[in-house]
Amino acid sequence: MDRMRESVFAILGQLEGKRFLDLFSGSGILSLEALSRGASRADLVENDPAKKKTILENFSWVTDAWRLHLMKVEDFLQRTTDRWDLIFLDPPFAYPSKTKLLDQIYERQLLEPDGLILLHHPTDENLERDHQKLNLVDRRQYGGSTVLFLKIRPQSDESGERLT
């Protein structure tokens, strides 16, 4: 996990002014990394109330640039009206509805137009199919796990040209 985190954030570089959404945040370490690289805000969504104490301890030095949402990710995505520049999904590997979450993010327009979704999943899970609404822009493998880098697919006009 440490190697994956270091590599992903090295790829992303500085995040000055970016808004970061951390779904299935666990300890919140990914959000801390985003904030340390200049993200203007981090929203953490975690359903397990037992992880709240760890998150609060990890964020004890961070003042006002983050919010914890203690609820199911699906419920949060359905209720929120915010938008983010970076959305990181790190669901439990056995979580069955990863592509449904991607669809929900797209349908609710929760990603800024030039934003990026990062999805961490088991390498043996085939999630790289040609998603109708998202483009795969990068894929990185870390042992038995993979991180997909996805962007919103540009819409086409009536002539079939891609709009940017």
Buried (B, 14 or more C-beta within 10 A) or exposed (E): BEEBBEEBBEEBEEBEEBBBBBBBBBBBBBBBBBBEBEBBBBBBBBBEEEBBEBBEEBBEEBEEBBEBBBEEBBEBBEEBEEBBBBBBBBBEEEBEEBEEBBBBBBEBEBBBEEBBBBBBBEEEEEBEEEBEEBEBEEBBEBEEBBBBBBBBBEEEEEEEEEEE
